[in-house]
Amino acid sequence: MIKVLVADDHAVVRHGLRQILADTDDIVVGGEAGTAEDALRLLKEQRFSVVILDINIRGSNGLELLAEMRKERPEVRALVLTVYSEDQYAVRAIRGGAHGFLTKESAPERLVEAVRKIAAGGRYVSAEVAERLASFIADDEKRSPHERLSNREFEILKMLAAGRSVTQIAQDLTLSAKTVSTHRTRILGKMQLKSNAELASYALRNGLLE
């Protein structure tokens, strides 16, 4: 039996995923978590085969939570599920230790297949993501500027591009304004941009804004 932990901060989504998996005879949802803290607690208390993780779960950046989960339970397989497009997060998630990546739009048709494949020791990504991963490994120089940012820098890039101030971002991420300013400076340098306006323009052109 494949025991699954569903970690998503939307109760409706958790219910929907549970319903999809309930139609199988080899997969059982053994726990649900609405926050990063709850997810880590459940992982400490129980043994799961697969964690279905929303990249936007409340209380943590999903990629940071993924790293914490792997430290706590390195044997657990992780399937990242998100509303974001594959272009934005798929490669980052797989590089961060996820064993599969699905958009919520495709989940109803592919979720069961993905969970089974990951639980069996495989990986689950679309053909497009597999191609992007191959390109990423083969030629670092061809990567887009935003793909060279760290996960934290990428998160702050999106917030700056959406019009959030340094102070607002610091409050949202529980960081000091100085730390956020340092990240902003590094982002601009790595991407060879000069202002938040240029960041916003870049993000819009590359489909990074929700």
Sequence and secondary structure as in RCSB ss.txt:
>XXXX:A:sequence
MIKVLVADDHAVVRHGLRQILADTDDIVVGGEAGTAEDALRLLKEQRFSVVILDINIRGSNGLELLAEMRKERPE
VRALVLTVYSEDQYAVRAIRGGAHGFLTKESAPERLVEAVRKIAAGGRYVSAEVAERLASFIADDEKRSPHERLS
NREFEILKMLAAGRSVTQIAQDLTLSAKTVSTHRTRILGKMQLKSNAELASYALRNGLLE
>XXXX:A:secstr
 EEEEEE S HHHHHHHHHHHHT SSEEEEEEESBHHHHHHHHHHS  SEEEEETT BTS HHHHHHHHHHH TT
 EEEEEESS HHHHHHHHHHTT SEEEETTTHHHHHHHHHHHHHTT  B  HHHHHHHHHHHH GGGS GGGGS 
HHHHHHHHHHHTT  HHHHHHHHT  HHHHHHHHHHHHHHHT  SHHHHHHHHHHTT   
